[in-house]
Amino acid sequence: MSLVQIEGSEEVLRAVQLLPELHMVRSSLETRPDDQYKVAAYASDQAVEAAIAEGARVTVLLSSESAADQHARMSAVIGRGYAERGEV
């Protein structure tokens, strides 16, 4: 899943929220000028493509690959911490 920013009209966001594999972070919803809205979401690559097809402007903030890399690095750091404390 990628972390994305989605922008569009109320109609576009209503359509996008129904897409499978797209989970909006509702607390991030912002009203923009000209009846436009912006919201953060977690989305698969297919959901990003579908959102764009619905007319949304999508900015990828953290790609699936980058998120996986970051998760692996954090897991390694946490694992080393446990090992150093003898908790493994």
N, C-alpha and C positions, 0 to 999 in steps of 0.2 A: 504494500500500500504506500502510496505517495502522500505527502502532506501538500495540499494545494490551496490556492485562493481562488474563489469563484466570484465573478461579478456578472450582474445582469439585472433585468427587470424582475418584478415580482412574479410575473408569469413564467419567466425562464427558470427562476429559482424553485418555483413550485413543481415544474416538470423535472428538474434535475434532482430534487430530493427524493423522487420515486425511483431513481436508478438503482439497480442492484450494485453492490460493491462500492457504494458511495455513502459516507457517513458524515453529515454536516456537524460542525461544532457550533451548535445554536447560540451559545453564549458569545460567540465572536461576531455575530451579525451586526453589520453597520449600515446605516442609511447613507447613501451617496446622493449627490445632486442629480436632478432630472429623473427622480423616481427610480434610481438604480440602487442596488444593494451589493454588499460584499460580505462573504462569509468564508471561513476556513473549513476544510473538509479533508477527510482521509479517503482516498479513491484508488482503485486499481487502474491500470493503464487503459483497460477497456472502458471503464466508467469515465475517465478523462476524455477519451475520444467521443463517447456518447454525450457528455455535457457540452462539448464544443459543437456537436451536431445539433443540439437543442438551442444553440445561440448564445451560450455562456462564454465569457472570456475567462480562460483558465491560466493561472500562473503556477507552475510547479515550484514549491518552496523547498521541498526535500523529496528527491526521487526515491522510488522503491529500492534501488540499488544502494543509494547513499544511506537510507534508513537501515537497511540490512547490515551494511558495513559498520555503521555507528552502533547498532545493537551488538554485533559481534565484538567490537572493541570494548564496549562497556561490560559485556559479560566476562571478557578476559580479565579486565581490571578487577572486577568484583571477585572473580574466582581466585585471582592472585591474593587479594586481601584476605579471603577466607583461609587460603593455604598458609599464608604468613602467620595467621593467628592460630593455626592448627585446628581449624573448624571443619576441615574437609574429611 
